[in-house]
Amino acid sequence: MRRAAALVAAAALWSGCVERDKGKKIDPAFIKANLLDAPPAQIQNRVDAQLGGAVVYLGNDVSPAGPLAPGTRVEVVHYWQVIEPPGQEWRVFSHLVGSGGAWKNLDQSDMRIGYPPGAWKAGDVIRDPQSFQIDPGWSSPRAQLTVGLYRKGSSGVDARMEIERGPADRERRVLAHRFEVVRGKGPGRAPDYAVQRARGPIAIDGVADEPDWRAAGQSPEFSVAEGGPAVAGAARAKLLWDDSYLYAFIEVDDPDVFSRYTEQDDPLWKEDVVELFIDADGNRRGYVELQVNPRNAHFDAWFPRTRAQKHHVEWTSGMRSAVVVHGTLDERGDTDRGWQVEIAIPLADVKGMDAAMAVAVPPAVGDRWKLNVVRVDRPREGSLGASSWSAITIRDFHALDRMLTVTFAGERDAQPAAGSERAPSTER
């Protein structure tokens, strides 16, 4: 990190000022960690907007990117590069803007409090993390994230620094990232998903490189659980089916992949894991829970009613899976890229211990099931977090009333094949 001693001193000075003004003290170590030697080689949303000849807004990383349901928590990392110190009078602002007057002020972040523009120096590259929620009552179909600089104590467009280059609106706001906002049929429910029928065999190897996987629709990036902490990294999923199996492929971005559990039915949910909840007949009782962690350990259980009643961990699914980890599982001090898991779930497993469940196996094209996929994250520090395909609260991962609807579709560009009994090619 650049000019370490000077930066720590500057951070302490500005933290003191902000503590009096804002009531929050920022750790100098946090400021030091977010002053970079150079712009990142990869920025998810590159913007390169120049403000007043003094500052460049390089762009941002966002998670999830969308489409988002109202109530979703969003993690954004802004990147700023300083050409010339803007001066003591300038402050950073962020607004979330939608149609019909939808608006949210997002001016504050820890980096803006602890290292405001008055402390910026020529050559600084500033990493500016920010977390906010799409308000549950947000009614606009879009949410445009905007940023800029304004003079402290002033208001109005004329108080904002001019934008000389890059995407901007008429109010001198940089157009940083646009989120699509989707309102489902229930609270936080994801749009319906068509599960395509596989045309060829699916090898359970954790890679998902078959043409069927490449053609399968991908979920939106998972929504952070309402009321829960931020989750590092995005997650996304795809589904396929044939006459024997429901296939799931889940990718997780995670700088610290971690789980110590290795045995069947260990409490995998206490550390990094993905969970599938399947209520095949959609009646909000009688469903299965399936889990796979980065060590490819399994947890499976049958819930004859709801999670509030007795469930059966002794029930065992015939699911098979393979995991690929991009990093190390046993090292909490390094930086990983994440992990991915491919799962084959025997279709009959969705009935759990209720053989009489009114669900066709295999399903017919057009049949509809209810399910959800949840990613659980155990960070090095802080509380357990979660995100999911269809939005949940941190208090209830099962959330039978929030599951998405999946519809079994035919093969792409082909009629459904008859009587295929393909088995996954590898054991877990």
C-alpha positions, 0 to 999 in steps of 0.5 A: 500500500502507498505511503503507509506511515503518512496514510495512517497519520492522515487517516487518524486525522480525518477519522477524528474530524469525522468522529466529531461530525458524524459520530463514527470513528474509522479504523486507520487500518481500514483506510490503509487497506483501501488505498491501492497502489494502482487501479485494479486490473479488472473492474466489473463495470468500467465507467472512466468518468472524469470530474473537473479535471481532478478525479476519475471515477474508474467504475465499480464492482456490484453484487448482486448485479440484478435483476433485483427484488425490492428488499435486496441488499447490494454490495458496491465497491467504487474505485476513484483515481485522483489526478489533482487534490480536489480540495477541502470543500468537496464531498462524495455523494451517491444517489439511487434514482428511479422513475416516478420519483423513486430516490434514495440518498447513499452519500455515506460510506466508511471510506468517505467518512474516514478519508474524504476528498479533502484528504485525497492526494494526487496519485491516490487510487481509492477503493470505496466499499458501500452497502445499501438495500433496495427499499422493500417499497421501491416501485420503479422497474429500475434503480440507477446508481449515480455518484459525484462530488459536491461542495460541502454546505451547498446544494443544487446542481451548480454545487456539484463538480462538472463531469467532463467525460463519461456517462452522466445525467443533466444533474452532474451525476455520473451514471455508475450502474443501472439495476433492474428491479423485479417485483415477483408475485410475493415478497422478494420472489424471483421470476419463474424459471424454465428448466430445459431438458438435457439432450445429451449425457451430463457428466457430474464433474463440477465443470458444467461444460456440456452444450446443455449447460452452456444453453441453460438459462442462468439465475439472477445473482443471488440476493443477500438475505434480508436482515443479514450481513453482507456476503462476500461475492456473488452466487448464481445457478442453473438447472437442467433435467432428464427422465432420471435427474434434476441437475443443479450447477451453482457457482459461488464467488468467495475470497475465503472458501472454508468448511471443516465438515467432511461427514454425511449429515454433519452440520454443514450449514454452519460454514460455507455450503449451498442448500436446495429446498424442493417443495415439488407439489408446492403445497408448503408442506412435505419437502426435502433439504439437500446440502453440499459443501466445498469438501463435497460432503452432503446433508439431506433431510425430509420435512413431512410438514414444516421446519417447526415440526419433526424432520428426518435426517435419517432419510438419505438422498441418492444425489451425486455431486462434484466440487471444484474449488478455485483456491484453498480450503484449509487456508484462511489467510490467503485469497480464493476466487470461489467454488462451484458444485454440480449436482444430480438429484434423482427425481424420485428423491423430491418425494422424500418419505412420502411415496404417495406425493402427487408429483409425476416422476419423471415430470411432463413438459409444463409441470411446475415445482417450487424450490430455492437455492441458498448459498451460506457464507462463513467469513473469517470475521463476523456473522454467518451470511446468506444469499439466495436465488429467490429472496429469503430472510436471515431468520428462515432459509426454508421460506416455503412462501418465497420459493420460485416456480420452475417449469419443466421445458422441452429440449432446446430446438428439439422434441423431448426424447423418450425413455432416457435413463442416463446416470451421472458418470461419476460418484461423489 
